[in-house]
Amino acid sequence: STVQTLASHWPELGEIDPLTAAQLEIEAGYASYIYRQDADVRAFRADEGMALPDDIDYATIPGLSNEVRDKLVSVRPATIGQAARISGVTPAALTRLLAHVKASPATRSTGTVGLD
């Protein structure tokens, strides 16, 4: 195990309870995924207040399911954060929506969206 390998260089690790050592190895195995998810959450929070254009055409956003597209058309959220709180709007759909909005000419030219 990894803890046993490390214990050859750091003898104090050999004193760790076997259940604790097993848990450490499990957590270490998932650390990169947890780190990435934390980074995604921080990035989303930074973009949560981003305004969505009033005239956004959800039909032009590739990869959105018909269900998500219908919900966005019906609710017409004003921000990414509001879109995130719509039941059934998945993290993948939010990622596609955010990418679409960030790639729009209005965003590239002014740095803002839907604010004239």
C-alpha positions in Angstrom: 0.0 0.0 0.0 1.0 3.6 -0.4 1.1 4.2 3.3 3.4 1.3 3.8 5.7 2.5 1.0 5.8 6.0 2.6 6.5 4.4 6.0 9.8 3.1 4.8 10.8 6.8 4.4 8.8 8.2 7.2 8.6 5.6 10.0 5.9 7.4 12.0 3.4 6.5 9.3 3.8 2.8 10.3 2.1 3.6 13.5 -1.1 4.7 11.9 -4.1 2.5 12.5 -4.8 0.3 9.5 -8.3 1.6 9.0 -7.1 5.2 9.1 -4.3 4.3 6.6 -7.0 2.7 4.3 -9.1 5.8 4.5 -6.1 8.1 3.8 -5.4 6.0 0.6 -9.0 6.3 -0.5 -9.1 10.0 0.0 -5.7 10.4 -1.8 -7.2 8.5 -4.7 -10.1 10.9 -5.1 -8.1 14.1 -4.2 -7.6 15.2 -7.8 -11.4 14.8 -8.5 -12.3 16.7 -5.4 -9.8 19.4 -6.2 -11.3 19.8 -9.7 -14.8 19.9 -8.4 -13.8 22.6 -5.9 -12.3 24.6 -8.8 -15.5 24.2 -10.8 -17.6 25.4 -7.9 -15.3 28.5 -7.4 -15.5 29.2 -11.2 -19.3 28.9 -11.2 -19.6 31.2 -8.2 -17.5 33.8 -10.0 -19.8 33.5 -13.1 -23.1 33.1 -11.2 -24.1 36.8 -11.5 -23.3 36.9 -15.2 -26.3 38.4 -17.0 -27.9 36.4 -19.8 -28.9 38.4 -22.9 -32.6 39.1 -23.1 -32.6 37.9 -26.7 -30.7 34.7 -26.2 -31.8 31.9 -28.5 -31.5 28.7 -26.5 -32.1 26.7 -29.7 -28.7 27.8 -31.0 -26.8 26.3 -28.0 -25.5 22.9 -29.0 -25.9 20.0 -26.5 -28.9 21.3 -24.5 -31.6 18.7 -24.1 -35.1 19.6 -25.3 -36.2 19.5 -21.6 -33.6 22.0 -20.5 -34.1 24.2 -23.6 -37.9 24.3 -22.9 -37.3 25.2 -19.2 -34.9 28.0 -20.1 -37.3 29.4 -22.7 -40.2 29.3 -20.3 -38.4 30.8 -17.3 -36.1 33.2 -19.2 -33.5 33.5 -16.4 -31.7 36.8 -16.1 -28.4 35.3 -14.8 -26.4 32.1 -14.9 -27.2 31.7 -11.2 -31.0 31.9 -11.9 -30.6 29.3 -14.6 -28.8 27.0 -12.1 -31.7 27.1 -9.8 -34.2 25.9 -12.4 -35.2 22.3 -11.6 -33.7 19.9 -14.2 -31.0 22.3 -15.5 -27.9 20.1 -15.2 -24.3 21.2 -14.5 -23.4 20.1 -18.0 -26.2 22.4 -19.4 -25.0 25.3 -17.3 -21.4 24.7 -18.7 -22.7 24.8 -22.3 -24.8 27.9 -21.5 -21.9 29.7 -19.9 -19.6 28.8 -22.8 -22.2 30.1 -25.3 -22.6 33.4 -23.5 -18.9 33.9 -23.0 -18.3 33.2 -26.7 -21.0 35.7 -27.9 -19.8 38.8 -29.7 -21.4 41.1 -27.1 -19.4 39.4 -24.3 -16.1 39.6 -26.2 -16.5 43.2 -27.2 -17.8 44.7 -24.0 -17.0 42.2 -21.3 -20.7 42.3 -20.2 -23.7 40.5 -21.4 -27.2 42.0 -21.9 -26.3 45.3 -20.4 -26.7 48.1 -23.0 
